[in-house]
Amino acid sequence: MTDVPPHTRSTRWTWIAAVWCAGALFDASQTIFIMRAMGEGSSWLLPFVIAFVSWLPWVLATPLVIELARRWPFVHGAVLKTAIAHLVAFAIISTVAETWSAWLRVIFNPWHREQPPTFAHTWRSLFTNQILTFVIVYVLILTVTYVVDSRKKMARQMTETARLNEELSRAQLAALQSQMDPHFMFNTLNSIVGLVRDQRNDEAVGMIVGLSEFLRRASEDSHRAQVTLTEEVEYLQRYIDIQKVRFGNRLRVSLDIPVELGDAQVPNLLLQPLVENAIKHGVSKRIAGGEIRVAGARCDDTLRLTVYNDGPWVQEDLEAASGGVGLSNLRTRLQILHGDGSELQLRPVDRGGVEVVVTLPFVET
C-alpha cells in the first residue's frame, strides 16, 4: 500500500474535524431548541456539550470508513461481500457510538432528572431515535469518498492522457523529421527521377503515391494513441517500399505477422522506428546490405513483436540505438499505456545479428 504523506494525512484530519464540528454543532443546537420548546431543563450548557461530544466515535471512525470504502468498493462480482463488510463495520461503529452516548447521559444526567434512566433504557432509546441518522451518516461518508476518489481518478487519467499526447506528438515530429531528412528525400526523389528517365512510369507513380501515403499517415494519425496491428503493418510496408528504392537488393525484408493478430491494439508508430533503427545501425553500414525480419506472435494474453536484423552487434551502435529518440520515445509510451505490463528489449542473437523484442498485453478492438 502506498504511504500517505504526512501533510496529506494532516489535511485529511483537518477536513474531517471541520465537517464533524459543523455537524455536531448543528445537532447540539437542534437538541437545545427542542429541549427549550418542550420546557425541559433550566441549563442548556451541559446538554449542549453532551450532544456535541456524542459524535466523537464517528469522528474517529471516519478515516476507517474511508479506508474500508477504498478497500471494498461496490464493483460487479463483489457486491455481496462488500455489503457484508460495510454492514459489519456499520454495526460495530453504531454500537460503540450508542454505548458512548448512553454512558455520557447516564453519568452526567444532562437533563437533571430526579430519577436518571438506566443504561439499558437509555441505550435502547438512543438506538431507536438515531439508527436512521447513523445509516445516513455512513452512506454519506461512502458517497463523499467515492465522489472524491472518482474526481482524483479522472484527474490522473487526464494527466496521463496529456502526457501520452505529448509523447505521440514527439513521435510524430521525430518521424517526420527523419523522413524529411535531406538525404532521405534526395535519394527517394532521385530514385523517382531515375524511374521516369527509364520510362518506368508506373513504378515512379507508385513511389510517389507511397511517399505521399507515408507522410499523410505520419501527420494525420498522430492523435491516435493506439492502432490495429494491421494498420501499423500497412504503414510499415509504405516505409519499406520507399527504403527499397534507396537500397535496392541490399535491403531484404520479410514480414511474418499472422492474420489473426490483425485486430490487436498496438501503440501508434511502433514498428516503423524499430525498422528504421535496424536499417540505420545494420543494413546501411554493410556494403552487401542485410536482412530484416519482422515477426509477431501471441502467447496467452501477451503480444510479442520482434524486429531482427543480421547486422553485427556493435556496442557503440547499441548505445546509440538505446539512447535514440525512437526507442526512448517508444519505451515511454509503452510505460504510459501499459505500465509494467509491457517491455522493450534490445539484445544480440546467438546465430548472429540483433533483435528488438516488444512485449505488451494482447487487446483486440
C-alpha positions as CSV (number, residue, x, y, z in Angstrom):
1,M,0.0,0.0,0.0
2,T,1.3,3.5,-0.9
3,D,2.3,5.5,2.1
4,V,0.3,8.7,2.6
5,P,2.5,11.8,3.0
6,P,2.2,13.4,6.5
7,H,0.9,16.7,5.1
8,T,-1.9,14.8,3.3
9,R,-2.9,12.9,6.5
10,S,-2.9,16.3,8.4
11,T,-5.1,17.9,5.7
12,R,-7.5,14.9,5.7
13,W,-7.9,15.1,9.5
14,T,-8.4,18.8,9.4
15,W,-11.3,18.4,6.9
16,I,-12.8,15.5,8.9
17,A,-12.6,17.6,12.1
18,A,-14.1,20.7,10.4
19,V,-17.0,18.8,8.8
20,W,-17.9,16.9,12.0
21,C,-17.6,20.0,14.2
22,A,-20.2,21.7,11.9
23,G,-22.5,18.6,12.0
24,A,-22.1,18.2,15.8
25,L,-22.8,22.0,16.4
26,F,-26.0,21.7,14.3
27,D,-27.2,18.6,16.2
28,A,-26.4,20.0,19.6
29,S,-28.1,23.3,18.7
30,Q,-31.2,21.4,17.5
31,T,-31.2,19.4,20.7
32,I,-31.3,22.6,22.8
33,F,-34.0,24.1,20.7
34,I,-36.2,21.0,21.1
35,M,-35.5,20.9,24.8
36,R,-36.5,24.5,25.2
37,A,-39.6,24.1,23.1
38,M,-40.6,21.2,25.4
39,G,-39.8,23.2,28.5
40,E,-37.2,20.7,29.8
41,G,-34.3,21.7,32.0
42,S,-33.1,25.1,33.0
43,S,-29.5,24.8,31.9
44,W,-28.5,24.4,28.3
45,L,-24.7,24.1,28.5
46,L,-24.3,20.6,29.8
47,P,-26.9,19.1,27.3
48,F,-25.2,21.0,24.5
49,V,-21.8,19.6,25.4
50,I,-23.1,16.1,25.8
51,A,-24.9,16.2,22.4
52,F,-21.7,17.7,20.8
53,V,-19.2,15.1,22.1
54,S,-21.6,12.2,21.5
55,W,-20.4,12.2,17.9
56,L,-16.7,11.7,18.9
57,P,-16.8,7.9,18.0
58,W,-18.0,8.7,14.5
59,V,-15.2,11.4,14.1
60,L,-12.6,8.8,15.0
61,A,-14.2,6.1,12.8
62,T,-14.5,8.2,9.7
63,P,-10.9,7.5,8.4
64,L,-11.6,3.8,8.9
65,V,-14.8,4.0,6.9
66,I,-13.0,5.8,4.2
67,E,-10.2,3.2,4.1
68,L,-12.9,0.4,4.1
69,A,-14.7,2.1,1.2
70,R,-11.5,2.1,-0.9
71,R,-10.6,-1.5,0.0
72,W,-14.1,-2.8,-0.6
73,P,-15.7,-0.8,-3.4
74,F,-19.1,-1.8,-4.8
75,V,-17.9,-3.4,-8.1
76,H,-19.5,-6.0,-10.2
77,G,-18.9,-9.5,-8.9
78,A,-18.2,-8.4,-5.3
79,V,-21.3,-6.6,-4.2
80,L,-22.4,-9.1,-1.7
81,K,-19.0,-9.4,0.1
82,T,-18.7,-5.6,0.0
83,A,-22.2,-5.1,1.5
84,I,-21.5,-7.6,4.3
85,A,-18.2,-5.9,5.1
86,H,-19.9,-2.5,5.3
87,L,-22.8,-3.8,7.4
88,V,-20.4,-5.3,9.9
89,A,-18.4,-2.1,10.1
90,F,-21.6,-0.1,10.5
91,A,-22.9,-2.3,13.3
92,I,-19.6,-2.0,15.2
93,I,-19.3,1.7,14.9
94,S,-23.0,2.3,15.7
95,T,-22.8,0.1,18.8
96,V,-19.7,1.9,20.1
97,A,-21.3,5.3,19.4
98,E,-24.6,4.4,21.1
99,T,-22.7,3.0,24.1
100,W,-20.6,6.1,24.4
101,S,-23.6,8.4,24.1
102,A,-25.6,6.3,26.6
103,W,-22.8,6.4,29.2
104,L,-22.5,10.1,28.9
105,R,-26.2,10.6,29.6
106,V,-26.3,8.2,32.5
107,I,-23.2,9.6,34.2
108,F,-23.8,13.3,33.7
109,N,-27.6,13.3,33.6
110,P,-27.7,16.4,31.5
111,W,-31.4,16.9,31.8
112,H,-31.2,16.8,35.6
113,R,-34.0,14.3,36.0
114,E,-34.8,13.2,39.5
115,Q,-34.7,9.5,38.5
116,P,-31.9,9.1,36.0
117,P,-32.8,6.3,33.4
118,T,-30.8,3.1,33.4
119,F,-28.1,2.5,30.9
120,A,-30.1,-0.2,29.1
121,H,-33.1,2.0,28.8
122,T,-31.0,4.9,27.6
123,W,-29.2,2.7,25.0
124,R,-32.4,1.3,23.6
125,S,-33.9,4.8,23.4
126,L,-30.9,6.2,21.6
127,F,-30.8,3.3,19.2
128,T,-34.4,3.8,18.2
129,N,-34.0,7.5,17.7
130,Q,-30.6,7.6,16.0
131,I,-30.3,4.4,13.9
132,L,-31.7,6.1,10.8
133,T,-29.4,9.1,11.3
134,F,-26.4,6.7,11.6
135,V,-27.4,5.0,8.4
136,I,-27.5,8.3,6.6
137,V,-24.1,9.3,8.1
138,Y,-22.4,6.1,7.0
139,V,-23.9,6.3,3.5
140,L,-22.9,9.9,3.2
141,I,-19.2,9.1,4.2
142,L,-19.2,6.4,1.5
143,T,-20.7,8.6,-1.1
144,V,-18.3,11.5,-0.5
145,T,-15.3,9.1,-0.5
146,Y,-16.3,7.6,-3.9
147,V,-17.0,11.0,-5.4
148,V,-13.7,12.4,-4.3
149,D,-11.8,9.3,-5.4
150,S,-13.6,9.4,-8.8
151,R,-12.6,13.0,-9.3
152,K,-9.0,12.2,-8.4
153,K,-9.0,9.2,-10.8
154,M,-10.4,11.4,-13.6
155,A,-7.7,14.0,-12.9
156,R,-5.0,11.3,-13.1
157,Q,-6.4,10.0,-16.3
158,M,-6.5,13.4,-17.8
159,T,-2.8,13.9,-16.8
160,E,-1.8,10.6,-18.3
161,T,-3.7,11.4,-21.5
162,A,-1.9,14.7,-21.7
163,R,1.4,13.0,-21.2
164,L,0.6,10.4,-23.9
165,N,-0.5,13.1,-26.4
166,E,2.8,14.9,-25.7
167,E,4.8,11.7,-26.4
168,L,2.8,11.0,-29.5
169,S,3.5,14.5,-30.8
170,R,7.2,14.0,-30.2
171,A,7.0,10.6,-32.0
172,Q,5.3,12.3,-35.0
173,L,7.8,15.1,-35.0
174,A,10.7,12.7,-34.8
175,A,9.3,10.5,-37.6
176,L,8.6,13.5,-39.9
177,Q,12.0,15.0,-39.2
178,S,13.6,11.6,-40.1
179,Q,11.6,11.2,-43.2
180,M,12.2,14.8,-44.3
181,D,15.9,14.4,-43.8
182,P,17.7,15.8,-46.9
183,H,19.5,12.6,-47.7
184,F,16.3,10.5,-47.4
185,M,14.3,12.9,-49.6
186,F,17.1,13.3,-52.1
187,N,17.5,9.6,-52.5
188,T,13.8,9.0,-52.8
189,L,13.2,11.7,-55.3
190,N,16.3,10.8,-57.2
191,S,15.1,7.2,-57.5
192,I,11.8,8.5,-58.8
193,V,13.6,10.6,-61.4
194,G,15.6,7.6,-62.4
195,L,12.4,5.5,-62.9
196,V,10.9,8.3,-65.1
197,R,14.1,8.5,-67.2
198,D,13.9,4.8,-67.8
199,Q,10.3,5.2,-68.7
200,R,9.2,3.1,-65.8
201,N,6.3,5.5,-65.2
202,D,4.0,3.1,-63.4
203,E,6.8,2.3,-60.8
204,A,7.5,6.1,-60.5
205,V,3.9,6.8,-59.9
206,G,3.7,4.0,-57.3
207,M,6.7,5.5,-55.5
208,I,5.2,9.0,-55.4
209,V,1.9,7.6,-54.1
210,G,3.8,5.5,-51.5
211,L,5.7,8.6,-50.3
212,S,2.5,10.6,-50.2
213,E,0.7,8.0,-48.2
214,F,3.6,7.6,-45.8
215,L,3.8,11.3,-45.0
216,R,0.0,11.6,-44.8
217,R,-0.3,8.8,-42.3
218,A,2.6,10.2,-40.2
219,S,0.7,13.6,-39.9
220,E,-3.0,12.6,-39.8
221,D,-2.8,9.6,-37.4
222,S,-0.6,11.2,-34.8
223,H,-3.5,11.9,-32.5
224,R,-4.4,8.2,-32.1
225,A,-2.7,6.6,-29.1
226,Q,-3.2,3.0,-30.5
227,V,-4.0,1.5,-33.8
228,T,-4.6,-2.1,-35.0
229,L,-1.6,-4.2,-35.9
230,T,-2.9,-4.4,-39.5
231,E,-2.8,-0.6,-39.8
232,E,0.7,-0.5,-38.3
233,V,1.9,-3.1,-40.7
234,E,0.4,-1.3,-43.7
235,Y,2.2,1.9,-42.6
236,L,5.5,0.0,-42.2
237,Q,5.1,-1.5,-45.6
238,R,4.9,2.0,-47.1
239,Y,8.2,2.9,-45.4
240,I,9.9,-0.3,-46.5
241,D,8.8,0.3,-50.1
242,I,10.4,3.7,-50.1
243,Q,13.6,2.4,-48.5
244,K,13.9,-0.4,-51.1
245,V,14.1,2.2,-53.8
246,R,17.2,3.6,-52.0
247,F,18.9,0.3,-51.1
248,G,17.6,-1.9,-53.8
249,N,18.7,-5.5,-53.4
250,R,20.8,-4.6,-50.4
251,L,17.6,-4.4,-48.3
252,R,15.7,-7.6,-47.8
253,V,12.7,-7.5,-45.5
254,S,10.3,-10.3,-44.5
255,L,7.1,-9.8,-42.6
256,D,5.6,-12.7,-40.6
257,I,2.5,-11.3,-38.9
258,P,-0.3,-13.8,-38.6
259,V,-3.6,-12.6,-39.9
260,E,-5.5,-13.5,-36.7
261,L,-3.4,-10.9,-34.9
262,G,-4.5,-8.0,-37.2
263,D,-7.1,-6.6,-34.7
264,A,-4.6,-6.4,-31.8
265,Q,-4.1,-2.9,-30.4
266,V,-0.5,-1.6,-30.6
267,P,1.0,1.9,-29.9
268,N,0.9,4.1,-32.9
269,L,4.3,4.4,-34.7
270,L,5.6,1.2,-33.1
271,L,7.2,-0.9,-35.9
272,Q,8.5,1.9,-38.2
273,P,11.0,3.3,-35.7
274,L,12.3,-0.2,-34.9
275,V,12.8,-1.0,-38.6
276,E,14.4,2.4,-39.1
277,N,16.9,1.7,-36.4
278,A,17.6,-1.7,-37.9
279,I,18.4,-0.1,-41.3
280,K,20.4,2.7,-39.8
281,H,22.6,0.6,-37.5
282,G,22.6,-2.6,-39.5
283,V,21.8,-2.6,-43.3
284,S,23.2,0.8,-44.2
285,K,26.6,0.1,-42.7
286,R,27.3,-3.0,-44.8
287,I,28.2,-3.0,-48.5
288,A,26.3,-6.2,-49.0
289,G,23.3,-4.8,-47.2
290,G,21.3,-7.1,-44.9
291,E,18.1,-8.8,-43.9
292,I,15.4,-7.5,-41.6
293,R,12.7,-9.8,-40.3
294,V,9.5,-8.5,-38.6
295,A,7.5,-11.2,-36.7
296,G,4.5,-11.3,-34.4
297,A,3.2,-14.0,-32.1
298,R,0.6,-14.3,-29.4
299,C,1.4,-16.1,-26.1
300,D,-1.8,-16.4,-23.9
301,D,-2.7,-12.8,-23.1
302,T,0.6,-11.3,-24.4
303,L,1.5,-10.0,-27.9
304,R,5.2,-10.4,-28.8
305,L,6.6,-8.4,-31.7
306,T,10.2,-8.9,-32.9
307,V,12.4,-6.9,-35.3
308,Y,15.6,-8.7,-36.3
309,N,18.5,-7.6,-38.5
310,D,21.5,-9.7,-39.3
311,G,24.0,-6.9,-38.8
312,P,26.9,-7.2,-36.3
313,W,26.4,-6.5,-32.6
314,V,28.5,-3.3,-32.0
315,Q,28.5,-1.7,-28.6
316,E,28.6,1.8,-30.0
317,D,25.6,1.1,-32.1
318,L,23.8,-0.5,-29.2
319,E,24.3,2.6,-27.0
320,A,23.3,4.9,-29.9
321,A,20.1,2.9,-30.6
322,S,19.2,2.5,-26.9
323,G,19.5,6.3,-26.3
324,G,18.0,7.4,-29.5
325,V,14.7,9.3,-29.9
326,G,12.8,6.3,-31.4
327,L,13.4,3.7,-28.7
328,S,13.4,6.2,-25.8
329,N,10.1,7.6,-27.0
330,L,8.6,4.1,-27.6
331,R,9.6,3.0,-24.1
332,T,7.9,6.0,-22.5
333,R,4.7,5.4,-24.5
334,L,4.7,1.7,-23.6
335,Q,5.1,2.7,-19.9
336,I,2.2,5.2,-20.1
337,L,-0.1,2.8,-21.9
338,H,0.6,-0.5,-20.1
339,G,2.9,0.2,-17.2
340,D,4.8,-2.9,-16.0
341,G,2.7,-5.0,-18.4
342,S,4.9,-4.1,-21.3
343,E,8.6,-4.4,-22.1
344,L,11.1,-3.5,-24.8
345,Q,14.4,-5.4,-25.1
346,L,17.4,-4.8,-27.4
347,R,19.7,-7.8,-27.5
348,P,22.1,-9.8,-29.6
349,V,21.1,-13.1,-31.2
350,D,23.2,-16.3,-30.8
351,R,23.3,-17.1,-34.5
352,G,24.3,-13.5,-35.3
353,G,22.5,-10.3,-35.6
354,V,20.5,-8.0,-33.3
355,E,16.8,-8.1,-32.4
356,V,14.4,-5.8,-30.6
357,V,11.6,-7.6,-28.7
358,V,8.4,-5.7,-27.7
359,T,6.0,-7.4,-25.3
360,L,2.7,-5.9,-24.4
361,P,-0.8,-7.1,-23.4
362,F,-2.9,-8.6,-26.2
363,V,-6.0,-6.4,-26.5
364,E,-8.3,-6.6,-29.6
365,T,-10.6,-3.8,-30.9
